[in-house]
Amino acid sequence: GSQTPNAIKDYYVGHINPGEPFGISGLIEPYRYTATVIVGASGRYLIFEAPAIRALCEADATLAAALMTQLAKAALSRLRLSDDNVRCTARD
């Protein structure tokens, strides 16, 4: 079939383990979602609206600090994994 010139292609980047946050780019400026999740198995998940979470963080500095600490840990962990994957791919 024909392809749209501006069609978005899906790329597998990684997986999210139970308990890990997803969509954290919606909480950090410029507040843009950069990925979409596809659920591969049944399970439970929570959906939070980023503007509402940002408003809560603006009102509660303790919440903001705790949330950002956990989000930073998750982001750095994913960054390390992606770096490891790039190094492994480069060696192959």
Secondary structure by P-SEA (a helix, b strand, c coil): ccccccbbbbbbccccccccccccccccccccccbbbbbcbbbbbbbbcaaaaaaaaaacaaaaaaaaaaaaaaaaaaaaaaaaaaaaaaac
